[in-house]
Amino acid sequence: MTLILPLLISNGSWASDLPECEGSPLSASNWRESFDWDDCQGTYTWTNGDQYVGEWKDGRMHGQGTYTYATGRRYVGEYKNAKKHGQGTFTYPDGSKAEGIWKENIFLYENIVITAEDEKFCQEIGFKVDTSEYDKCVQKSAEQD
């Protein structure tokens, strides 16, 4: 089973139905103490060079977005109340990734990609499609890939 993330549009922001946030892009140099971005998409750059491009709610990262760290790390995925929350991919500078489900900034588990080969294997060894035994076989086979 593969979970699909929405695609980024060419300028690096999320393809979102939300309107552009007023004043975006915004950076620490023109930051208002309490900006009121709500139900919009925009860009914010911190003084350390970190940058977030994505959806905002109540002045916080919320919805789909991309957070690029000045250190070269990058998170692409879902946010809730300014925390990684939902489907997302965290990429490290060396190219390694943590891809899966996040809850309140904590990585819970990795996505398991089930291929046609996994399904074919389980059918070949005698499991019947649409049974719990078949589903377990396919899951275990995919985990070994």
ZAMARGU-4260 file (C-alpha; in steps of 0.2 Angstrom, whole numbers, plus 5000, padded with zeros to 4 digits):
<rodrens>
0) 5000/5000/5000 | 5007/5017/4995 | 5001/5033/5002 | 5003/5047/4989 | 5008/5065/4994
5) 5001/5080/4984 | 5014/5086/4971 | 5023/5102/4973 | 5020/5115/4959 | 5035/5122/4950
10) 5038/5137/4962 | 5040/5125/4976 | 5024/5128/4985 | 5010/5116/4987 | 4996/5115/4974
15) 4983/5122/4986 | 4966/5129/4983 | 4970/5141/4997 | 4973/5159/4993 | 4990/5167/4995
20) 4994/5174/5012 | 4994/5193/5013 | 5012/5199/5013 | 5019/5183/5007 | 5034/5179/5006
25) 5037/5185/5024 | 5054/5184/5033 | 5061/5188/5050 | 5066/5205/5043 | 5048/5210/5040
30) 5040/5199/5053 | 5025/5207/5063 | 5024/5201/5081 | 5008/5192/5078 | 5004/5190/5060
35) 4987/5183/5056 | 4989/5171/5042 | 4974/5160/5042 | 4968/5148/5029 | 4980/5153/5016
40) 4997/5148/5008 | 5013/5157/5010 | 5032/5157/5013 | 5041/5162/5029 | 5060/5163/5031
45) 5068/5163/5048 | 5084/5172/5053 | 5094/5156/5053 | 5089/5153/5035 | 5076/5140/5038
50) 5061/5142/5026 | 5043/5135/5026 | 5032/5136/5010 | 5015/5129/5013 | 4998/5131/5021
55) 4994/5141/5037 | 4980/5142/5049 | 4979/5154/5064 | 4997/5160/5061 | 5004/5143/5062
60) 5010/5130/5049 | 4995/5119/5046 | 4991/5108/5031 | 5003/5103/5017 | 5020/5111/5017
65) 5039/5110/5014 | 5051/5115/5028 | 5069/5117/5022 | 5082/5119/5035 | 5098/5129/5033
70) 5107/5113/5037 | 5101/5104/5022 | 5088/5094/5030 | 5070/5095/5022 | 5053/5089/5027
75) 5039/5088/5014 | 5022/5083/5021 | 5008/5087/5033 | 5008/5099/5047 | 4995/5102/5062
80) 4998/5116/5074 | 5016/5119/5068 | 5021/5101/5070 | 5024/5087/5058 | 5008/5077/5058
85) 5002/5065/5046 | 5010/5058/5030 | 5027/5065/5026 | 5045/5063/5021 | 5061/5070/5031
90) 5076/5070/5020 | 5094/5071/5028 | 5109/5080/5019 | 5116/5063/5015 | 5100/5058/5005
95) 5093/5046/5018 | 5075/5047/5022 | 5062/5044/5035 | 5046/5042/5025 | 5029/5038/5033
100) 5018/5044/5046 | 5021/5057/5059 | 5012/5062/5075 | 5016/5079/5084 | 5034/5079/5077
105) 5037/5061/5081 | 5041/5048/5067 | 5029/5034/5070 | 5032/5021/5056 | 5038/5019/5039
110) 5027/5017/5024 | 5028/4999/5017 | 5026/4999/4998 | 5017/4984/4992 | 5022/4979/4974
115) 5013/4968/4961 | 5027/4955/4964 | 5023/4954/4983 | 5005/4950/4978 | 5010/4938/4965
120) 5021/4929/4977 | 5007/4926/4990 | 4995/4920/4976 | 5008/4908/4969 | 5011/4900/4986
125) 4992/4897/4988 | 4985/4912/4998 | 4968/4918/4992 | 4965/4936/4988 | 4954/4946/4999
130) 4958/4935/5015 | 4967/4941/5030 | 4980/4928/5028 | 4983/4934/5010 | 4984/4952/5017
135) 4997/4947/5030 | 5007/4938/5018 | 5008/4953/5006 | 5012/4964/5020 | 5026/4953/5027
140) 5033/4951/5009 | 5033/4970/5006 | 5042/4972/5023 | 5057/4961/5017 | 5059/4971/5000
</rodrens>
